[in-house]
Amino acid sequence: MIKTPIGIAVVGFGYWGPNLARNITERPEFHLVGLCERDAVRAEDFSRRYPGCAVERDFDALLLDPRVQAVSIATPPCTHYDLARRALEAGKHVIVEKPLATSAIHAEEMIEMATAAELVLMPGHTFVYSPPVNKVRDLIQSGELGDVHFITSSRMNLGLYQADGVISDLAPHDLSILIYWLDRPVTHIAAAGQSVFQEGVPETAFLTMTFSGDTTANVQISWLAPRKIRQMVVVGSKRMVQYDDASSDESVRIYDRGLDVSMTKAPATFGEYQLTYRSGDIVVPRIKAAEPLGLELADFAHAIRTGAEPRSNSRLGLEVVRALEAAHVSMERAGDPIELVNHHDEPTYGGRTPSLVSFGRHARITGKPLPAASMFTAPELASSSKPLS
């Protein structure tokens, strides 16, 4: 049975909007109705590429179009809450580029609105649809790597300068991947950054975070690097794996390397442990190619039609926003660690769990607990090795 395509409009035609429009037109699940864009040059560019599609300057006028069943928001993060809220109030399904919002309070409100209206609210964490990312997740979840001790990540480039700072721009990628891989929330985060060209806009930052279960991760992000680096290393008790998004043919490498500890008797000192280096094979798994953004849109359409929870769901988006909020607080406090709390017994104000509770020089980012079951469920989707920005 052929289903009628879902009418969708793109909001914003700057950096990411053209990619969204192209992928939407390539998806049989969608029909591109039009664009909302205030910039005349960008609007003209869209009309040249997609003649016959409507272009609106007024977002509310776009929402009044009965053909528009969903909107894809690709505007600056500071606008996400307002635009998504208005779209949900108009009865539209929403996919909004990362981050979901700039505060946990706003993210929670958006989720509550979508839930009450039975609408899909989906953050655009495209990396969770990347097959190399999913290959590494399979290795972690299957136990093939053993216990995950720690993860390191470097995401650097001589990159696009954004007024929101490098944490808001790049960290959502790493946070979404890490939370998706480990299927656990962040419990503590510390961040340090440096502003070189504009005070209050850090171009480089270092994040250290702990996840439930005590796995740690260190993330380095920067716009001031001589070359593009998109690399993560997972160190497990059995094996290690390297994920290199900048590599076209060896994006995932599995190393049978590590340290084995043995002893012949109960040790009295650490020196009586016998440490043996293990250096085995390096395996490069074959990964099927497809475009992650197309898979993300297919999942969005599936969620609209079936009510199923998308892989990049609003709870993942909320966890990322909480971690970002905590990272900014930590950076403002010279790197003080921030605790993120997910318990029912946290204090509430006005019926809402607070986003940030301060205690002198320390702070806790609080929120609702995650469900006991896996946070991430989705139908079977194809894979892709195409690098993401």
C-alpha positions in Angstrom: 0.0 0.0 0.0 1.4 3.4 -1.0 1.2 5.9 1.8 0.6 9.6 1.1 3.9 11.6 1.6 4.0 13.7 4.8 4.0 17.5 4.0 7.1 19.1 5.6 8.6 22.6 5.6 12.2 23.6 6.3 12.8 26.5 8.7 16.2 28.2 7.9 18.3 27.8 4.8 21.8 28.6 6.2 24.5 26.0 6.9 22.3 22.9 7.5 19.1 23.8 5.8 20.3 22.9 2.2 21.2 19.4 3.4 17.8 18.9 5.0 16.0 20.1 1.9 18.0 17.9 -0.4 17.5 14.8 1.8 13.8 15.5 2.2 13.3 15.6 -1.6 15.1 12.3 -1.8 12.8 10.6 0.8 9.6 9.0 -0.5 8.1 9.5 2.9 8.0 13.3 2.6 6.8 16.0 0.3 8.7 19.3 0.6 6.1 22.0 0.9 8.2 25.0 1.4 10.7 27.1 3.4 10.6 29.8 6.0 13.6 32.1 5.6 13.9 35.8 6.2 17.2 36.3 4.3 16.3 37.3 0.7 19.5 35.8 -0.8 19.0 32.4 0.9 15.3 32.4 0.0 16.2 33.1 -3.7 18.8 30.3 -3.6 16.1 27.9 -2.3 13.6 29.0 -5.0 16.2 28.4 -7.7 16.8 24.9 -6.4 13.2 24.0 -5.7 10.9 25.9 -8.1 7.3 25.7 -7.2 7.9 25.4 -3.4 6.5 28.2 -1.3 8.8 30.6 0.6 7.5 32.4 3.6 9.2 35.1 5.8 6.5 34.8 8.5 6.8 31.5 10.5 3.2 31.7 11.7 1.9 32.1 8.2 3.8 28.9 7.3 2.2 27.1 10.2 -1.3 28.1 8.9 -0.7 26.1 5.7 -2.7 22.9 6.0 -0.3 21.1 3.7 2.4 21.4 6.4 2.2 18.5 8.7 5.8 18.7 10.1 8.6 21.2 10.2 12.3 20.8 10.2 14.0 23.6 12.2 17.6 24.5 11.2 18.1 27.8 12.9 20.4 29.1 15.7 20.0 27.2 19.0 18.7 30.3 20.8 15.6 30.1 18.5 14.8 26.4 18.9 12.5 26.7 21.9 10.3 29.5 20.5 10.0 28.0 17.0 9.4 24.5 18.2 6.9 25.6 20.8 4.9 27.5 18.2 5.0 24.6 15.8 3.7 22.2 18.5 1.0 24.6 19.4 -0.1 24.6 15.7 -0.3 20.8 15.8 2.9 20.1 13.7 5.4 17.4 14.2 8.9 18.8 14.8 12.4 17.8 14.1 14.8 20.4 15.4 18.6 20.5 14.9 20.9 20.0 17.9 20.7 21.0 20.6 17.0 20.5 21.4 17.0 23.8 23.4 19.4 26.0 25.3 18.1 25.1 28.8 16.8 21.9 30.4 13.7 23.8 31.6 12.8 24.7 28.0 13.6 21.2 26.7 11.3 19.6 29.4 8.5 22.0 28.5 8.8 21.1 24.8 8.7 17.4 25.6 5.6 17.9 27.8 3.8 19.8 25.0 4.6 17.2 22.4 3.5 14.3 24.7 0.2 16.0 25.6 -0.5 16.7 21.9 0.6 13.3 20.8 3.1 14.9 18.4 6.7 13.8 17.5 9.4 16.0 18.9 12.8 14.8 17.6 16.2 16.4 18.1 18.5 16.2 15.1 21.4 14.1 16.6 22.3 12.7 13.2 25.4 10.9 14.4 23.3 8.2 16.1 22.3 7.1 12.6 25.8 6.8 11.3 26.7 3.1 10.8 30.3 3.4 12.2 28.8 4.9 15.3 26.2 2.0 15.5 29.0 -0.5 14.8 30.9 0.7 17.9 27.7 0.7 19.9 27.1 -2.9 19.0 30.6 -3.8 20.1 30.0 -2.1 23.5 26.5 -3.4 24.1 27.5 -7.0 23.1 30.3 -7.1 25.6 32.9 -7.7 22.9 35.1 -4.9 24.3 34.5 -6.0 27.9 34.0 -3.4 30.6 34.5 0.1 29.1 37.1 1.9 31.2 37.2 5.2 29.5 36.6 7.0 26.1 38.6 9.8 24.5 37.2 12.1 21.8 38.8 14.8 19.6 36.6 16.9 17.4 38.6 19.7 15.9 38.9 21.8 12.8 39.9 25.3 11.6 36.1 25.6 11.8 33.0 27.7 11.4 32.8 30.4 14.1 29.5 30.5 16.0 28.4 33.1 18.5 27.1 30.4 20.9 30.7 29.1 21.5 32.4 25.8 20.7 30.6 23.8 23.4 27.2 24.5 22.1 28.4 24.0 18.5 30.4 20.8 18.7 29.9 19.1 22.1 26.3 17.9 21.3 27.8 15.5 18.7 30.1 13.9 21.2 27.5 13.9 24.0 24.9 12.3 21.9 27.3 9.6 20.7 28.6 8.8 24.2 25.1 8.7 25.8 23.9 6.5 22.9 26.9 4.2 23.1 26.8 3.7 26.9 23.0 3.9 27.3 23.6 5.7 30.5 23.2 9.3 31.7 26.1 11.7 32.6 26.5 12.0 36.4 29.3 14.5 36.6 31.0 17.0 34.2 33.8 19.4 34.3 34.7 21.8 31.5 37.5 24.3 30.8 37.6 26.6 27.8 39.6 29.4 26.2 38.4 32.5 24.4 41.0 33.9 21.9 39.2 36.2 19.6 36.0 37.3 21.4 35.6 37.4 25.2 32.9 35.0 26.4 33.0 32.9 23.2 35.3 30.0 23.8 36.9 28.5 20.6 38.5 25.6 22.4 37.2 23.5 25.3 38.0 20.3 27.3 35.3 18.3 28.9 35.7 15.5 31.4 32.6 13.5 32.3 31.6 10.5 34.3 28.6 8.3 33.4 26.4 6.2 35.6 28.5 3.1 36.2 31.7 5.2 36.6 32.8 5.1 32.9 34.7 8.3 32.2 35.1 10.2 29.0 37.4 13.1 27.9 36.3 15.3 25.0 38.5 17.9 23.3 36.7 20.3 20.9 38.2 23.2 19.0 37.7 25.5 16.0 41.4 26.3 16.1 43.2 23.3 14.7 45.3 22.9 11.6 43.3 20.0 10.2 40.0 18.3 10.6 40.0 15.6 13.3 36.9 13.5 14.2 38.2 10.6 16.3 37.0 8.6 19.3 38.8 5.8 21.1 37.0 3.3 23.4 39.2 1.5 25.9 37.7 -1.8 27.1 39.0 -4.5 29.4 39.0 -7.0 26.5 39.5 -4.9 23.4 39.9 -1.3 22.2 38.2 0.4 19.3 39.0 3.5 17.3 36.3 5.4 15.5 37.6 7.9 12.9 34.8 9.8 11.1 37.3 11.5 8.8 38.4 8.1 7.4 36.6 7.1 4.2 37.4 3.3 4.3 38.6 2.4 7.8 36.2 4.4 10.1 36.2 1.6 12.7 39.3 -0.3 13.8 39.1 -3.0 16.5 42.4 -3.6 18.4 43.0 -6.8 20.4 45.4 -5.0 22.6 45.7 -4.2 26.3 47.2 -5.1 29.7 46.5 -8.4 31.5 47.0 -8.7 35.2 48.1 -12.0 36.7 49.6 -13.1 40.1 50.8 -16.4 41.6 49.9 -15.5 45.2 47.9 -12.9 47.1 49.9 -9.7 46.5 51.2 -7.7 49.4 52.2 -4.7 47.2 51.2 -3.6 43.7 54.7 -4.6 42.5 53.7 -8.3 43.1 51.1 -8.0 40.3 52.4 -9.3 36.9 51.3 -7.0 34.1 51.4 -8.5 30.6 51.0 -6.5 27.4 48.7 -8.1 24.9 49.1 -7.2 21.2 46.8 -9.2 18.9 45.1 -8.6 15.6 43.6 -5.4 14.3 40.2 -5.9 12.6 38.6 -3.4 10.2 35.0 -4.4 9.8 33.1 -3.8 6.6 30.4 -1.1 7.0 27.6 -0.6 4.6 27.3 3.0 3.3 24.2 5.2 3.3 23.5 8.8 4.4 22.8 9.3 8.1 20.6 12.3 7.5 18.4 10.4 5.2 18.1 7.6 7.8 17.2 10.2 10.4 14.4 11.6 8.3 13.1 8.1 7.6 13.0 7.4 11.3 11.2 10.7 11.8 8.6 9.7 9.3 8.2 6.2 10.9 7.6 7.9 14.3 5.0 10.2 12.8 3.1 7.3 11.1 3.4 4.6 13.8 3.9 6.5 17.1 7.1 4.6 17.7 9.9 6.3 19.5 12.7 7.5 17.2 16.3 6.5 17.9 17.2 10.2 18.3 14.4 10.7 20.8 13.5 13.7 23.0 14.9 12.1 26.1 18.3 11.8 24.4 18.0 15.4 23.5 17.1 16.4 27.1 20.2 14.5 28.4 22.4 16.3 26.0 20.9 19.7 27.0 21.4 18.9 30.7 25.1 18.0 30.1 25.6 21.1 28.0 24.1 23.3 30.7 26.3 21.7 33.3 29.4 22.2 31.1 28.7 25.9 30.7 28.3 26.2 34.5 31.5 24.4 35.1 33.4 26.6 32.7 32.1 29.7 34.4 33.3 28.3 37.7 36.9 27.7 36.5 36.3 24.0 35.9 34.5 23.0 39.1 32.9 19.6 38.6 29.1 19.7 38.3 26.9 16.8 39.4 23.9 15.9 37.3 21.2 14.3 39.4 18.4 12.0 38.2 16.4 11.1 41.3 12.7 11.4 42.2 13.5 12.9 45.6 15.1 16.1 44.2 13.4 19.4 45.3 10.9 20.9 42.9 9.8 24.5 42.5 6.4 25.3 41.0 5.8 21.6 40.3 8.9 21.4 38.0 12.2 19.8 38.7 14.8 22.6 38.7 17.4 22.7 35.9 20.2 24.0 38.2 20.5 24.1 42.0 23.5 26.0 43.3 25.3 25.1 46.5 28.0 27.7 47.1 30.9 26.9 44.6 29.2 23.6 43.7 26.2 23.0 41.6 23.9 20.1 40.6 21.9 19.9 37.3 18.8 18.0 38.2 16.2 16.2 36.2 13.7 13.3 35.9 15.1 9.8 36.1 15.7 7.7 33.0 13.5 4.6 32.5 14.9 1.3 33.5 14.6 0.0 30.0 16.9 1.1 27.1 16.6 4.8 26.3 16.9 4.2 22.6 14.5 2.2 20.5 14.0 2.3 16.8 13.2 0.1 13.8 16.0 -1.5 11.9 17.7 1.1 9.8 20.4 0.9 7.1 24.0 2.1 7.8 26.2 4.8 6.4 29.9 5.7 6.6 29.5 9.2 5.2 31.3 11.7 7.6 29.2 14.3 9.4 30.1 17.8 10.2 
